């Protein structure tokens, strides 16, 4: 009596189904990786742009004379906006996305930029109502215990580029200005 073999090979249909499943899995994985790469590139570009905007404001403030307390370094025309390098430790560096109230410690220490990074001009309320891409805030403080030295901190926010978890991306630069 001949012995029957229980072995059987893989059919062409089974092979095609396995290849199709592998293709679908690989395509899905590729799409996720591509999406993550694009998001990472965009975040890097945005961070680079915010860093350049913070550096630009820092350099603008550093060009002022140490005792300058009147130059308006923004294009905002509201009264009381000209502060130059006036030290104000009460300035709030957190994102407000609105014009500071008249007489507040933040008045004159903020400007708004369009999506191309150009400062917006006119009255603060008009600049904000027109829509802005970046909010730039700065704080100037006298360094405690060191005469003739001021600390300048500039923070740039990109409210339109909210990241995962609802966080608004920001960049901060701090430097010193001596007499």
C-alpha positions as CSV (number, residue, x, y, z in Angstrom):
1,X,0.0,0.0,0.0
2,X,1.5,3.3,-1.1
3,X,1.9,6.0,1.5
4,X,0.0,9.2,1.0
5,X,1.8,12.4,1.8
6,X,0.1,14.9,4.0
7,X,2.4,17.7,2.8
8,X,1.0,20.3,0.6
9,X,2.7,23.5,-0.9
10,X,1.5,27.1,-0.8
11,X,-0.8,27.9,-3.6
12,X,-0.4,30.9,-5.9
13,X,-3.6,32.5,-4.5
14,X,-2.3,32.2,-0.9
15,X,1.0,33.8,-1.9
16,X,-0.8,36.7,-3.7
17,X,-3.0,37.3,-0.6
18,X,0.0,37.4,1.6
19,X,1.8,39.9,-0.7
20,X,-1.3,42.1,-0.8
21,X,-1.6,42.2,3.0
22,X,2.1,43.0,3.3
23,X,1.7,45.8,0.7
24,X,-1.2,47.4,2.6
25,X,0.7,47.3,5.9
26,X,3.9,48.8,4.3
27,X,1.9,51.5,2.6
28,X,0.1,52.5,5.8
29,X,3.4,52.5,7.7
30,X,5.0,54.6,4.9
31,X,2.2,57.2,5.1
32,X,2.6,57.6,8.8
33,X,6.4,58.0,8.5
34,X,6.0,60.5,5.7
35,X,3.4,62.5,7.7
36,X,5.8,62.6,10.7
37,X,8.7,63.7,8.6
38,X,6.7,66.6,7.1
39,X,5.4,67.7,10.5
40,X,9.0,67.6,11.9
41,X,10.3,69.6,9.0
42,X,7.5,72.2,9.4
43,X,8.2,72.6,13.1
44,X,11.9,73.0,12.4
45,X,11.2,75.7,9.8
46,X,8.8,77.5,12.2
47,X,11.4,77.4,15.1
48,X,14.1,78.7,12.8
49,X,11.8,81.6,11.7
50,X,10.9,82.5,15.3
51,X,14.6,82.4,16.3
52,X,15.4,84.8,13.5
53,X,12.6,87.1,14.6
54,X,13.8,87.0,18.2
55,X,17.4,87.7,17.1
56,X,16.2,90.6,15.0
57,X,14.5,92.3,18.0
58,X,17.4,91.6,20.2
59,X,19.8,93.3,17.8
60,X,17.4,96.2,17.4
61,X,17.4,96.8,21.1
62,X,21.2,96.3,21.4
63,X,21.7,99.1,18.8
64,X,20.0,101.6,21.1
65,X,22.1,103.6,23.5
66,X,22.3,102.3,27.1
67,X,20.4,105.3,28.4
68,X,17.8,105.5,25.6
69,X,14.3,105.5,27.2
70,X,12.3,107.0,24.4
71,X,12.8,105.2,21.1
72,X,9.8,103.2,19.9
73,X,11.2,100.0,18.5
74,X,7.9,98.9,17.1
75,X,5.6,100.3,14.4
76,X,2.7,100.6,17.0
77,X,1.6,104.2,17.2
78,X,-0.4,104.1,20.5
79,X,0.4,106.8,23.1
80,X,2.9,105.7,25.7
81,X,4.5,103.0,23.4
82,X,8.0,104.6,23.2
83,X,10.1,102.9,25.9
84,X,13.6,102.3,24.4
85,X,15.7,100.4,26.9
86,X,13.6,101.4,29.9
87,X,14.0,98.6,32.5
88,X,10.7,97.1,33.6
89,X,11.0,93.9,35.7
90,X,7.1,93.8,35.8
91,X,6.8,93.0,32.1
92,X,5.0,89.7,31.5
93,X,6.6,87.5,28.8
94,X,3.7,85.1,28.6
95,X,1.7,85.1,25.4
96,X,-1.3,87.5,25.6
97,X,-2.4,87.7,21.9
98,X,-4.0,91.0,22.6
99,X,-2.9,94.6,23.1
100,X,-1.7,95.5,26.6
101,X,-4.1,97.7,28.5
102,X,-3.1,101.4,28.7
103,X,-0.7,101.9,31.6
104,X,0.1,98.2,32.0
105,X,3.6,97.0,32.6
106,X,3.5,95.3,29.2
107,X,2.8,98.5,27.2
108,X,5.5,99.1,24.7
109,X,7.2,95.7,25.2
110,X,5.3,93.8,22.5
111,X,4.9,93.9,18.8
112,X,2.9,91.9,16.3
113,X,4.2,90.5,13.0
114,X,2.3,89.2,10.0
115,X,2.8,85.7,8.7
116,X,5.8,86.8,6.6
117,X,7.5,88.2,9.8
118,X,7.0,91.9,8.9
119,X,6.0,94.2,11.9
120,X,2.4,95.4,11.8
121,X,1.9,99.1,12.0
122,X,-0.7,101.5,13.3
123,X,-2.7,101.3,16.5
124,X,-2.2,98.1,18.4
125,X,-5.9,97.2,18.3
126,X,-5.9,97.6,14.5
127,X,-2.8,95.5,14.1
128,X,-4.2,92.7,16.3
129,X,-7.6,92.8,14.6
130,X,-6.0,92.5,11.2
131,X,-4.6,89.0,12.2
132,X,-1.0,88.3,13.0
133,X,1.3,85.4,12.6
134,X,3.8,86.1,15.4
135,X,3.7,87.9,18.8
136,X,7.1,89.2,20.0
137,X,7.5,90.3,23.6
138,X,10.6,91.5,25.5
139,X,11.6,92.4,29.0
140,X,14.5,94.7,30.1
141,X,15.8,94.4,33.6
142,X,18.8,95.9,35.4
143,X,21.1,93.2,36.5
144,X,21.1,93.1,40.3
145,X,24.3,94.0,41.9
146,X,26.0,95.0,38.7
147,X,26.0,98.7,37.8
148,X,25.7,99.5,34.1
149,X,24.3,96.2,32.9
150,X,20.9,95.4,31.6
151,X,19.4,92.0,30.7
152,X,17.3,91.8,27.5
153,X,15.0,88.8,27.0
154,X,12.9,88.4,23.8
155,X,10.3,85.8,23.4
156,X,8.5,85.1,20.1
157,X,5.2,83.1,19.9
158,X,3.5,81.7,16.8
159,X,-0.1,81.4,17.9
160,X,-1.2,80.0,14.5
161,X,1.2,77.1,14.7
162,X,-0.3,75.2,17.7
163,X,1.5,71.9,18.3
164,X,0.3,68.6,19.7
165,X,-1.3,69.0,23.1
166,X,-2.4,72.6,22.3
167,X,1.0,74.2,23.1
168,X,1.9,77.4,21.2
169,X,5.5,77.2,20.0
170,X,7.9,79.8,21.3
171,X,11.5,80.8,21.2
172,X,13.4,82.8,23.8
173,X,16.7,84.7,23.6
174,X,18.4,86.4,26.5
175,X,21.4,88.8,26.2
176,X,23.2,91.5,28.1
177,X,23.7,95.2,27.3
178,X,26.5,97.1,29.0
179,X,26.9,100.8,29.4
